[in-house]
Amino acid sequence: MTAILDFEKPIAEIQEKIEELKKISMESGMDLSKEIDTFEQQANDYRKDLYANLKPSQKLQIARHPERPNFLDYVNCICEDFIELHGDREGMDDRAIIGGLAKINGKPIMIIGTMKGKSTKENLEYNFGMPQPQGYRKALRLFKHADKFNIPVVTLIDTPGAYPGISAEETNQGGAIAVNLREMAKLGVPVIAIITGEGCSGGALGLAVANKVYLLEHAYYTVISPEGCASILWRDATKASEAAKALKITAKDLLKFDIIDGEIKEPVGGAHTDYKAVSASMKKIIVKCLNELSKLSKDELKKQRYEKFRNMGVFLR
């Protein structure tokens, strides 16, 4: 059964009434089809209106939905012939970042992304989508492999941030992310990044220095989590909804600041309601971007990427 978010409860209540009417109709033989149709129309209208006017804090809940598609779900829907490549060649295979060679419409790509689980066991394996330095070094190895063999890079990002534990600091978390930022900027192949859920802090940016950056409709991209921001500004993490609004984390806000290149629409109700539909929309954007970027030379790709990030943001006097 799909988890019900707080703001979806009115829809769930209407759905319960529909199921109750269906049960009564079956047991009594009464024709309640008109009443059922009326309630179903109410539920659909309410759902469309609700999802067309979501607050940033509500989008935050959808981005973190436990059944939201993860990296491998998207790979299975979008790619052919995926071959995972393991390890950072220094002694560890960080499962919070997964990557490998694949094909889209028969053309080779290197696809890399952060990975979350859907159960406690899986989340422990993938460290809740929080990479350690070894994960970023694995990604860097794959970036360089793609650059050497002239293979476009696609990254799918869904992380609450890089792992903040002592072990990560001991193995140079900040340095590993910084090196990725520098080396991604220097890649001579097309790079496309899509934020599919949470895109938090340097943990996300370490995979997102791209020629094209897209955000799923109900994903978010921010320098710090709303809870972390609220804890700093108000000393109260419960004010995360206020922080989410102030941080301008949604696709529409980020487009105004030229942080992202576009928004990828999700099915009504969120990506978790229809994996194939949202994957098809993502694939269409990836193919479009690859066709555009493939016309640029290596130097033009580097220059475009550099200027894109140098020109980000709006400064107020």
N, C-alpha and C positions, 0 to 999 in steps of 0.2 A: 504493500500500500504506500502511495506517495505521501511523504511528509507534508503536513499542512502548515504553512507559515501563518504568523499572527494575523496579518492583514487579509489573508485568504479565508478566514473563518466564516464570513457571511456567505461566500460561495459554497463552502462545505455544508452549511446549514440548509441552503436551497437544494443541494444535491441529496442530502439526507431525506428531505421531503419528497423528492422525486422517487427515490428508492422505496420509500414508504408507500407512496401511491401505487407504484408498480407491484409491490407485494400484495396490497389490498385488492388490486385489479385481478391478479392471478388467483388469489384465494377465494374471492367472492364472485368472480365472473363479470363484474361491473366494467363498463366501458369508461375508463378515466383518461383516455388518450388526449382529449382536449386540455384537461387540467395539467397533464404531464407535459404536453407541448408548451403550454403557457409558462410553466416553471423553468423548463429547459431554455426557452427564449430569454427569460429573465436572467438566468445564470450566465448565458452567453453574452448578453448585453452588459451585465455588470462586470464580467471578466474583461471584456474589451475596453470598457471605460476605465476600469481600475488600472490595467497594465499600460494604458496610454498616458496615465498621469501619475506615475509612481514617484515617490519622494526618494532622494538619494539614500536614505536609511533603509527604505524598502528594497531598492536595487541591491543594496549591500547584503540583505538576507537571501535574495535570489542567487547572487554570485557565490554565496557560501552554502547553497542548498546541497545536502548530502548526496543527492542523486544526480547532481549536475554532471554532464559528460566529462571524463578526464582525458588525459593525453592519448592513451591507447585506444579509447573509444573513438576519438576523432581520427586517429591514424587508420583504424580498421574501416572507417566509413569513407575516408578521403583517398587513401593511398592504395597502391598495389605493390606487392613484393617487398614489404618492409623487412629489413634485416637489422636487428639491433646490434650496435657496437658497444662493447662494455669497457669500463675502466678508464682511469686517468693515467695509466702506465707508471704510477708511482706507488701502487699497492692497494688501491681501493676502488670499488665500483659503487658510487653513491646513487642509490635507487630513487632519490628525490628528483634527479634529472635523468631522463631517458632520451636516447637519440640513435639514429642510424640512417642507412640508405633506404630509399623508397622510390617509387615512381608515381607521378600524377599524369594521367592520360598518356602513359608510356614514356614520359620524360623523367630522367633521374633528378632527385632532389636529396638534400641532407635535411632531415626533419628532426628537431630537437625540442624538448619541452620539459616543464616541471610536471611531476606526477603526484596525484593525490589518490588515496584509497577510498573505498566506500564501506569499509568495515574497520573495526578496531585493529584486527590483524593486518589488514592492508595498509592502514595508516601508520602503523608501527614500521612496516617494511619500507614505506616511502617517506617516513619521518614527517608526515602531515604536509608534504609538499614544500618543506623547508630545506633547501640544499645546503650542504657543507662545502668548504673550499674544494674538496676533491670532485664535487659535482660540477663546479664551474670550470675546473681544470679538464674534466672529461669533455665538457661542452667545447672548450677552447681547442682541444685536440681534434674534435670533429669539424670545427670551423676551419682549421688549418688544412685538414684533409680535403674538405670541400673546395677551398681556395686553390689547392695544388692541382686538383683535377677538374677545375672549372665547373663545379656543381653548385647550383643555386641553394641557398639556405632558407629554410622556413622554421620559425620558432613559435611554439604555442605556450603561453605563459599563464599559469594559475598558481600563485604562491602568496601566502600571507607575509612572506619575507624570508630572507636568508636565515639559516639556523643561528640563533643568538647564544648558543651554549658555550661553555668554557672550551670544549674540544675544538670547536670551530675557530675560536679566537687564537688558540694555541697553534693552529695550522694556517693562520693568516687569512681569515675570512675577507677582511677589507682589501687586502692585497690581491687576492684571487679575483674579486669582482672588478677591481680597478684595471687589472691586466686585461680582462675580458672587454671592458669598455674601450680600451686603447686598441686592442687587436681587432675587434669587430669593426671599428671605424676604418681600419686599413684593409679590410677584405675587398678583393677585386671581383667579387661575384655578387649577384643580386641577393639581398637579404630582406625577408618579409617577416614581420613579427605580428602576432595576433594575441591580444589579451583576452583569454576565454573565460576568466572568472575573477580571481583576485590578482591585481597587479600592484604589489606593495613594495615600495622603497627600492633600494639598490638591489635587493634580491631579484626583483623583476627586471630592472634596467640592465643587469648583467647578461641578459639574453635578448635585449630589445633595442640595441643600437642598429637600427635597420633603415633601409631606403624607404620602406613603407611600413607604417604602424597602424593597425586597426584594432578596434575594440568591439566585442560583442555588445549588443544592446543593453544587457543587464549586468555586464562586467564593470569593474572599476579600476582606476589607475591612479596611484597617489604616492606622494613622497613618504607618507607615514600612515599607519592604520588609523581610522577614526578613534578607536579606543585609546591608542597611544597618544594621539593629538589631544584628546579630552583630558587624559591624565596629566599632560604637561601644562595645558592652558588653564584648566579649571580644577586640577587635582581631583578629578572625578570622572572615572571611565564610563559612568552611566550617561554622560552627556555626549556619547558617541554620535547620536543622531544629529545633534547640533554641529558637531565637528565635521560630519560627513557633508552637510550642507555647505559649510564654510570652506572646505577643502576643494570644492568643485571637482568631484571625482568621476562624474558621469561622462558618457560619450559626447553629449551635446555641449557640455561645458568645455571639455578638452578640445573639441573642434574649434571653438571660438578662440582658443589660445594657440592654435596650430600645433598642439602636442601630438595629435593623431591625424591620420589621413582620412579616416572614415569610420562609420558605424556599420556593423553587420547586424541586420535584424534577426531577432529570435522568434520562434513560434509564440503565440499568445499563451502566457503561463510560464514561459521560460524555456531555456534549452533542454532542461531535463524532461520536458513533456514530449519531445520529438527529436531524438538524436539525428535521424537521417535528414530531416529538414534543415536543421541548423548546420549540419556538416555540408550539405549541398550548397548552402549560401556561402560558407567559408571557402569551399573548393572553387566556386565561381570567382571569388575575389582573388584567391591565390593565383589561379590561371591567368586572370586579367593582368595582375601585377607582374607576373613572370613574363608575359608577352610584351609589356611596356618596357620593363627593365632590361630585357635581353637585347634591346636595340642600342643600349649604352655601352661604351667601352669601359675597361677596367678603371681608367682614370676618371671618367665621367661618373661612374658609380660611387667612387670614393669621394669625389667633390660634392656630388648631390647629397650624400649621406652626411658629410661634414657640415655643409651649409644648412641642412635641415635642422640639425641639433644646435648649431650656433645661433639660429634665428628664432628659436623657441621662446615663448613667453611674451608677456606684455609688461612694460615697466611704467609705473605711475610716478609722477613728480609731486 
